[in-house]
Amino acid sequence: MNASLQLVRLLQLASPALPVGAYTYSQGLEWAVESGVIRDEATAGRWIADLLRHGIGRYEAPLVLALMAAWTATDVAEITRLNGEFLASRESAELRAETAQMGFSMRRLLRDLRDEALADIATLLEDQPELAFPTVWAGIAATWNNDPQAALTAYLWSWAENQVMAALKAVPLGQAAGQRLLAELGGRIPAVAVDARKLPETEWSNFTPAFAIACTRHETQYSRLFRS
């Protein structure tokens, strides 16, 4: 029952029904479509898979694991440091606004869930002026006693699913194409999660120039579906 409950909690955290507005962001993918870099299923899959491996997999993924460890140890100084590091790592105004807005929504969700087990997280975060989404997400996952590797896998799946859904709308692609992309990305996620656990902080890197340019260009894109 305990393992089953942990699985249910992870499914809840990875669900597109999580009220944080993730579906309103494309993280530069919409501009990649506008510019012709993404134009079909194959190019969408390549863009998302490359970003999974070289961007989120080498920075955001190990940071989520470090945040879960800090939450488990109730290390407020480390949580604050990692939160600040992630905010500072956002290359564009759009990316920073995204994580801050989603972090704000996650902090509000802490109260709305009415789960006494999460009360300590809400208290610890009261003095934080700005919260990144991974900071609060990792706190809830750790408090619900989720295995860090399983939690990271769910986190990466949620990100990949949101990217595929953005591609379905922006390219556009059909539902079957979306499922093929998710199957391919899902096959890559476990290895990315394992590699993230082995990566020391001195080797964390989100050096993805094309992604940063895409996010910056999207901020001034004339016609767009997604938020900036």
matplotlib code that plots the C-alpha trace (Angstrom):
import matplotlib.pyplot as plt

x = [0.0, 2.8, 4.5, 1.2, 0.4, 3.9, 3.1, -0.2, 1.4, 4.0, 1.3, -0.4, 2.7, 3.4, -0.2, -1.1, -4.0, -1.5, -2.8, 0.5, -0.1, 2.7, 0.5, 0.7, 4.4, 6.4, 9.9, 11.1, 9.6, 7.0, 9.6, 11.6, 8.4, 8.0, 11.6, 11.4, 13.8, 10.8, 8.5, 7.4, 7.4, 11.1, 12.4, 10.2, 11.5, 15.1, 14.6, 12.9, 15.3, 18.4, 17.1, 16.3, 19.8, 21.9, 19.8, 17.3, 19.2, 22.5, 21.2, 17.6, 17.5, 20.5, 19.2, 15.9, 17.7, 19.9, 16.7, 15.0, 18.1, 18.1, 14.4, 14.9, 17.6, 15.6, 18.6, 17.0, 20.3, 20.9, 17.3, 17.7, 21.0, 19.7, 16.5, 18.7, 21.0, 18.1, 16.5, 19.8, 20.3, 17.2, 18.6, 15.7, 13.0, 10.4, 12.1, 12.5, 8.9, 7.7, 9.5, 8.6, 4.9, 4.8, 6.7, 4.1, 1.3, 2.9, 3.3, -0.4, -1.2, 0.6, -2.2, -5.0, -4.1, -4.9, -2.3, -0.9, 2.3, 3.0, 2.6, 6.3, 7.2, 4.8, 6.3, 9.9, 9.1, 7.3, 10.4, 11.4, 10.5, 10.7, 10.4, 11.4, 9.1, 11.6, 12.1, 8.5, 8.0, 11.0, 9.8, 6.4, 7.9, 10.4, 7.8, 5.6, 8.5, 8.9, 12.1, 14.3, 15.0, 11.4, 10.5, 13.0, 11.7, 8.2, 9.5, 11.2, 8.2, 6.0, 8.4, 8.5, 4.8, 4.3, 6.8, 5.1, 1.7, 3.2, 4.4, 1.0, -0.5, 2.3, 3.5, 0.8, 1.0, -1.6, -2.3, -0.6, 2.6, 2.4, 2.2, 5.2, 7.2, 6.3, 7.2, 10.6, 11.3, 10.0, 12.6, 15.3, 14.2, 15.4, 19.0, 18.9, 17.7, 20.5, 23.1, 21.8, 22.3, 25.9, 26.7, 28.6, 27.6, 30.8, 29.7, 26.1, 25.5, 22.6, 24.7, 22.2, 22.6, 20.0, 17.4, 18.3, 18.0, 14.6, 13.2, 14.4, 13.0, 9.7, 9.3, 8.8, 7.2, 4.2, 1.8, 1.9, -0.2, 2.0, 2.7, 5.7]
y = [0.0, 2.4, 1.9, 2.2, 5.5, 6.9, 6.0, 7.7, 10.8, 10.9, 10.5, 13.5, 15.6, 14.7, 15.2, 17.8, 18.6, 20.2, 23.8, 25.6, 26.6, 24.5, 24.0, 27.7, 27.6, 26.1, 27.0, 28.3, 25.4, 27.7, 30.0, 27.0, 26.1, 29.7, 29.7, 26.4, 24.5, 22.3, 21.4, 17.8, 14.8, 14.0, 17.5, 18.0, 14.7, 15.8, 19.2, 17.8, 14.8, 17.1, 19.5, 16.5, 15.2, 18.3, 20.9, 19.7, 16.4, 18.1, 20.9, 20.9, 17.1, 16.9, 20.1, 18.5, 15.6, 18.0, 19.9, 16.7, 15.8, 19.3, 19.0, 15.6, 17.1, 20.3, 22.2, 25.6, 27.3, 24.7, 25.0, 28.8, 28.5, 26.0, 28.1, 31.1, 29.2, 28.0, 31.4, 32.8, 30.1, 31.1, 32.7, 34.8, 36.9, 34.5, 31.4, 33.2, 34.4, 30.9, 29.2, 32.0, 31.9, 28.1, 28.3, 30.8, 28.5, 25.5, 27.5, 28.3, 24.7, 23.8, 25.5, 24.3, 20.7, 20.9, 18.2, 18.7, 16.9, 19.8, 22.5, 22.6, 23.3, 26.2, 27.6, 27.2, 29.0, 32.0, 34.2, 33.3, 36.3, 34.3, 30.6, 28.5, 25.7, 22.8, 24.1, 23.6, 20.5, 18.8, 19.8, 18.1, 15.0, 14.6, 15.2, 12.5, 10.2, 9.5, 7.7, 10.4, 8.4, 7.7, 11.3, 12.6, 10.2, 11.6, 15.2, 14.5, 12.8, 15.7, 18.1, 15.9, 15.5, 19.3, 19.7, 17.2, 18.7, 22.1, 20.5, 19.0, 22.5, 24.5, 22.3, 20.9, 17.2, 14.4, 12.5, 9.3, 11.3, 12.7, 9.2, 8.0, 11.0, 10.2, 6.6, 7.6, 10.2, 7.8, 5.3, 7.9, 9.3, 6.5, 6.8, 10.6, 10.3, 7.8, 10.0, 13.0, 11.2, 10.6, 14.1, 16.3, 19.9, 21.1, 19.4, 20.7, 22.6, 24.2, 25.5, 25.2, 28.4, 27.6, 27.0, 30.3, 32.2, 30.5, 31.5, 35.1, 35.4, 34.0, 36.9, 39.2, 36.7, 38.5, 35.6, 32.9, 30.5, 30.2, 32.6, 34.9]
z = [0.0, 0.8, -2.5, -4.3, -2.5, -3.5, -7.1, -6.9, -5.4, -8.2, -10.8, -9.2, -9.3, -13.0, -14.1, -16.7, -14.3, -11.8, -11.6, -12.4, -16.0, -17.6, -20.7, -21.5, -22.1, -25.0, -23.8, -27.2, -29.2, -30.8, -32.1, -33.4, -35.4, -36.6, -37.8, -39.6, -37.4, -36.3, -39.2, -38.6, -36.3, -36.8, -36.2, -33.2, -31.7, -32.4, -30.7, -27.6, -27.2, -27.6, -25.0, -22.7, -22.9, -23.1, -21.3, -18.7, -18.2, -17.3, -15.1, -14.0, -13.4, -11.0, -9.4, -8.6, -7.0, -4.9, -3.9, -2.7, -0.7, 0.9, 1.7, 3.3, 5.5, 6.2, 5.0, 4.4, 3.5, 0.7, -0.5, -0.7, -2.5, -5.1, -5.6, -6.3, -8.6, -10.7, -11.0, -12.1, -14.7, -16.7, -19.9, -20.9, -19.2, -20.5, -18.9, -15.5, -15.5, -16.3, -13.4, -11.0, -12.0, -11.7, -8.4, -7.1, -8.2, -6.5, -3.2, -3.4, -4.0, -0.8, 1.1, -1.2, -0.8, 2.9, 3.7, 7.2, 6.1, 3.8, 6.4, 7.3, 3.6, 3.5, 6.7, 5.5, 2.2, 3.7, 3.7, 0.1, -2.1, -5.4, -5.8, -8.8, -9.8, -9.1, -5.6, -4.5, -6.6, -5.0, -1.6, -2.0, -3.6, -0.7, 1.9, 0.3, 0.7, -3.0, -4.1, -5.7, -8.8, -9.4, -8.6, -11.1, -13.7, -13.2, -13.3, -16.7, -18.1, -17.1, -18.9, -22.0, -22.2, -22.0, -24.8, -27.0, -26.4, -27.4, -30.6, -31.3, -31.2, -32.9, -35.8, -35.7, -35.3, -35.0, -31.8, -33.1, -33.8, -30.3, -28.8, -31.0, -29.7, -26.1, -26.5, -27.9, -25.2, -22.5, -23.6, -23.1, -19.7, -17.4, -18.7, -18.4, -14.7, -13.9, -15.5, -13.5, -10.3, -11.1, -12.2, -9.6, -9.3, -10.8, -14.1, -14.2, -17.4, -19.2, -22.1, -24.9, -27.0, -29.7, -26.9, -25.2, -28.5, -29.3, -25.9, -26.3, -29.9, -28.7, -26.4, -29.4, -31.8, -33.4, -33.6, -30.9, -29.0, -26.0, -23.1, -23.0]

ax = plt.figure().add_subplot(projection="3d")
ax.plot(x, y, z, "-o")
ax.set_aspect("equal")
plt.show()
